Structures are given as C-alpha cells and as structure tokens.
C-alpha cells in the first residue's frame, strides 16, 4: 500500500526507515555514538539522557552512554574509552528496574526503532519527534 504525500508512513516502513537511520554511522563506533546522541537528544530530549566521558586534561568529551526511555523500557548503548559498544534493554515498572539484558547491537537498533514507531503511532507529539529524528 502506497502513502500519499502528507500521509503518515505505514508502521513497517516507518520502522525500517528508523532502523536504517539508527544504523547510518555504525562503522565507526565513536562517530556512531555521537550521531546517535545528537539525533536522539535532538528529537526526544525528554526521553534521552547522554553521558559523556570527562577529563580535566582533554577538551574532547566523547559519548560514554545514551539512555532512551520509551514506555516500560530503557534502552542503553555505550562504551568505555576504546572498548566495544555494549547495548542493553531494561524493563522498568514504576521506576524500578526489574530486568536488564545485554542484547546484540542489531537487535537493540531494531527494538528501539520498533518502540519509536509504535510510540509515534499513538501520539502526535511522538510522531513529530520521529519526523525530526528522520530528517536529522
């Protein structure tokens, strides 16, 4: 089914576009985290927390961790200085983390994209945030 101009995207297509946008810079870990931090904090500022490495001797403050809260889940992605990227999903109920799982990066991207698309399907504000995310 085709979308007419100005019509919202069908959810599966929207999720694919989101996942592709999340994956865009994934070949360089540092650039990937910086781009992701910019996109997520710019489009979902109330749901995104970015933590940066800090050093007295460095002007550079690369991303250490990004946390995005959507519904009952927190999605974490981060890395220590030169380490590999680590991705986690945490189930949260009434502010209490019940379960945290480390998941593969590709699965993290797909789940976050799906959660964002689902949120956008139920909220005009989330849909506007999603459009900003895709346009960045």
Secondary structure, DSSP 8 states (H G I E B T S, - for coil): ----TTS---HHHHHHHHHHHHHTTTTSHHHHHHHHHHHHHHH-TTTEEEEE---TT-S---EEEEEEEETTEEEEEE--TTS--EEEEEEEETTEEEEEEEE-HHHHHHHHHHHHHHHHHH-HHHHHHHHHHHH-
